[in-house]
Amino acid sequence: MLKDKLKEEKFPVRESFTKALGRYMIYQIQSDPSSSSLHAQTVSSIVSALQDESSEVRRRALSALKAAAKENPTTIMAHVSIFGPVLAERLKDGSTPVKLAAERCAVHAFQLTKGLYSEECALC
């Protein structure tokens, strides 16, 4: 049902359902972090919202992806082939709020806060 509402004509409805989809993704990660196929379906739906004509829907989708990445970055990185190219497009978005949201999303999704040298490589 959430996926179908992403095609709704009115953008506030699409924005609300994108937010709900993000919360559903977090619930999936918390309840069953190993269900890769289910996560891939949800990430694909969020990616379709990332390509919406409304900048508010795109920004909300980026926030949803960022929240899921903060919850479990490993689970999200398993699907980088699905969201990576579209996230890169959003980094060049014409809307400044979308571009800033994409930068914050990229920091968490790609774990850029860990720096160049992780703790594991400190001993290398």
N, C-alpha and C positions, 0 to 999 in steps of 0.2 A: 504494500500500500504506500509506503514512504517513497519508493522508487517511482510509482505512478504520479504522485503529487509533484514531483520535480518537473513535470511537463505542464503543470497548471498555467493558465494564461496570466493570472495576477501574480506579480513578483513577491508581494508580502507572504503569500501562501507558500511559494517556492522557498523563500528565505526561512520561514518557520519550519518547514519540513526538512530543509537542509540542516538546521540546528538539531532537529529531532534525530536525523540520521547520524549526526556526529555523536550524540548521546547514546544512540543504539550501538555504535561502533565501540565506544568505551565500555558499555555493558558487555558486549561480546568478548572483548579483550580480558575483562575481569573474570567473566564466568568460564570462558574456555579459550585460553591463549593459544592453544595448539590447533584450533580449527581454521586452518589456512584457507580452505576453499570458501568458507562462509565469510571470512575477513576480506578475501579478494572480491567477492560480490559487493560488499559494502563499500570498499575502497573504489570500485568501479563506479558506483552510484555517486560517491562524493566527487570523483573526477568529472562526471557529467555535469555536476553543479559548478565545478570550476570553470566550465566552458559556457556558462549561462550568459545571456546578453545583459543581465542586470549586474552592476558592479557590487551591489549589496549582497546578492546571492553568492557571487564569487568570493567576496570577503568572508562571508559566513562559512563557506565550504573550507576556506583556508584555516579559519579558526577551529573548525571541527577536526581537520586533519592534524593541526598542531596539538590539540588537546589529546587526541589519540596517540600521537607520537610521544607526548610527555608521559602518558600512562604506561606505554610499553614500546620503547623505540625499536626494539628487535623485531617485534611483530609487524610494525609498520614498514621497516626497512626490507622485510621479506617481499614486499609488494612495490618496491621502488620502480620496477619496470612499468607498472600501471600508472603511478602518479608522477614520476619523475619528469617526463617530458612536458606535461601540462603545468607542473609547478614551475618549470623553467620559463614557460610562456608567461605565466603570471608575474614573474620577476621583471618582465618587460611591459607589463600592463600600462595602459594609458591613464588609468585611475590611480592617483597617489595612495589613497587608503588601501587599495588592493595590492599595490606594489609593496607597501610597508608590511601588510599582513603576510604576503608571500615571503618576504625576508625573514620574518619571525617564524613562520612555518618551516622554512628551510633550515634555520638554526636548530630546531628541535627534531625535525624529520631526519636530517643528515648528521645529527649529533655533533654539530660544529662547536658546541660549548666545551667539548672535551679537549680541545686544543690539538695541536699538531702531534704531540707526543703523549700517548695515553700512558697509564700507569704500567700496563703490561710491557710497553716498549722501553720504559725507563731502565730496565735491567739489560736491554739488548746492547 
